[in-house]
Amino acid sequence: MNKVITVSRQFGSGGREFGIKLAHELKIPFYDKDLISMAAEDSNLSAEFMRHYEESAPGLFSRTLYSYYQMPMTDQIYIAQSNLIKKLAEQGPCVIIGRCSDVIVENSVKIYIHAPIAKRVERKNAMNIGVPPEKMEEHVRATDKKRKKYYEYYTDQKWGMAENHHLCLDSGLIGIDGCVETALRYLSYLEK
């Protein structure tokens, strides 16, 4: 595979696991949460601070307050991660998860992983992430809402829309391995 692959995902759809497996099959680097510490090294922001504000769009109040004095921290983090994503993409093929990478790396192969809410809640409950089962659906929906707000704020595109991606896969229907097999088949046509 001679291209950067960007993966957008609904929370709980298995997009991260999909990305790891796809990168492994293609024998190319995989980047996700490690982008935070890498971007922190490249900027003067702490990794802990970046983790706290990462994938958060500034609110109206913070935008107004900071625009007069300085750039909001969320914007600083977005710029640091964007610069790093561009740098990694220039180094060669890789799989990058989230963080608006599908827009940042314009010529990437854009994949979107989704699943029905019931499957995503079931998956997250099985992972034992510290959220009570009766609150998991609320947590999944809130995380998606946060991602949507972040994505739309920084890209001016609608989050989760098929037309923004080359390939959309339902992990609830065919599982993570089925998604990987399908993506590999799709990618093989790009090599011809």
DAVENKA-V513911 format. One record per helix or strand of 2 or more residues. SS is the DSSP state (helix for helix, strand for strand). FROM is the first residue (numbers start at 0). LEN is the number of residues. If there is no record, write none. Layout:
BEGIN
ss=(SS,SS)
from=(FROM,FROM)
len=(LEN,LEN)
END
This chain:
BEGIN
ss=(strand,helix,strand,helix,helix,helix,helix,strand,helix,strand,helix,helix,helix,strand,helix)
from=(4,14,28,33,46,59,72,93,100,108,116,132,161,166,170)
len=(5,12,3,9,7,10,19,4,4,6,11,23,3,4,20)
END
